[in-house]
Amino acid sequence: MRTIQRTIVSALIYSKDNKLLMGKKDPEKGGVYNDCWHIPGGGVDEGEEKLDALKREMLEEIGIDISEHDVEFVTDKDTGTSEKTLPSGEKVIAEMQFNVYKIMLDKNSSEIELAPGGDLVELRWFAISELAKVKLTPPSTKYFREIGYIN
């Protein structure tokens, strides 16, 4: 199986009432970690700047235009590996380097209209205390342990 390199941008999106937005992927589309809750995000296209990719991915995956929000860089230290099915049907090993950003929205979670798209089929706001009770991607689990969200 062939290995590909991917640069990924994702965002920790918090509501005013301090809930974190997570998404679940469509298992039929062959994305990475499709049985886990994800921080919304996706791959950077060739020649695309990371922040432009982040804006595009947030609009595609959650239906939120982040152009008017402050975007804070968090980390680019995390990596992950997962099997992925390309649109061509080819199965590959994706070696990913994650670039994580933080965005604080100015509304409570119940006031924010979400529109799952791209390869996300479900979106949900989580209280930080709920994160330990759901299946997260391995990189999210590692990161959330580092910052004290889960044990």
N, C-alpha and C positions, 0 to 999 in steps of 0.2 A: 504494500500500500504506500502510495506517494505521500510525502510530508510537505505541507505548505506553511508559510509564515504569514501571520495576520497581525496587523496593528488594530487594536480595538479601543474605541472610546465609549465610556459609559458614565452615567450620572447618578449620584445619590441625590434624589429629588425629595425634599422635605416640604411638607405643608406647614402652614402657620401653627397648627395644633401639634406639630412635631411628630407627624407620621411619615414613614418612608414608603415611597412607591416602588413596588416590585412587579415584575411581569412573568408570565409563563409562556413558553414557546409551543408552537404546534408540532407535536411529535411526528406528524406526517411529512413535514417539510425538511427533516433531516438536519436541523440546526444543532449546535453544540449544547450540551447539558439540557436536553429538552424535557427532562422529567423534574427539573428544579425551578425554584423561584430565582429570578435574575434581577440585577440592576439593569434598567433599560440602557440599550446601547447597541453598537454594531461595528462593523469593519470600516476602516478608512480606505476609500478608493484611491487608486494610483493617481498621484498628482494633487490630491485633496489635502487641505490643511486640517489638522485635528479638530479645531473649533468649528470649522465649517461642517465637518463630518458629524460632530456632536449635535449641532443645530438640525441637520438633515435627519439624523437618526431619531431625535426626540420628536420631531414633527411626524415622521413615518410611524414610529412605534407607539407613541402615547397620545399624539394629537395635540401636543403643546408646543407653541412657538416660544423658544427660550431667548429670542433675540433681545428682548427688553429686560431680561433678568441678569443679575450678576452671576457670573460663572467663576467659581473658585477651583483652581487646580488642587488636587489632593495628593495623588501619587501616580507614579508610573513604574513602580517596583515589582508589581505582581505579574505572574505569568501563569499559563495554563495550557493543557493539552487535552484534546478531545477528538473523537472521530466525527467527521462531518460529511454529509452528502452534498456534493455540488449540484447546481441546477442541471448539469449535464447528466447526472445520475452517478458520477464517479464518487466512490468513497475515498476520503483522504484523512490523514491525521493533520489536524490544525494545531500548530504551535502558536499560541497567542501571547502578545504582550499588551497588558491592559493599562490604559490611561484613564484614571478616575477623576471626575470633577464633582463639585457639590453645587447644588442650586436650591436656594430657599425661595419658595413661592409665598405670595402675600395673602393667600386665602386658606381657610380651613379645608381639610380633605373633603368634607361633605359638599363643599361649594365648587369643587374643581371638576369640570367635565373632562372625562377621559375617553379616548377613542383608540382601542387596541388595533394595531396595524402591523404591517411588515410581517415578521414571523411570530409576533406575540398574539395570543388568542385570549389572554386574560390579564387584567391589571387589578391590583389590589393595594390599598394602603395598609401598612402594618405599624402598630405601636412597636417601639423598640423591644419591649418585653416579649412580644410574640415571635420574634425572629428565631429564637432557640427552639421553637416548636414546629418549624416547617423545614422542608428539605431545600437547602440552598445550594448554589453552585459551589464547587470546591474553592475557587478563588474568593467568593463572597464569604464563605465560612472562615477562611484564613484571615481575611481583612477584618471581619466583624469580631473575631477573637482578639486581634491585635488592638482594636480600639475599645474593647470591653463591652460590646453589645451582647456577646454570647460567651459562654465558658468553654 
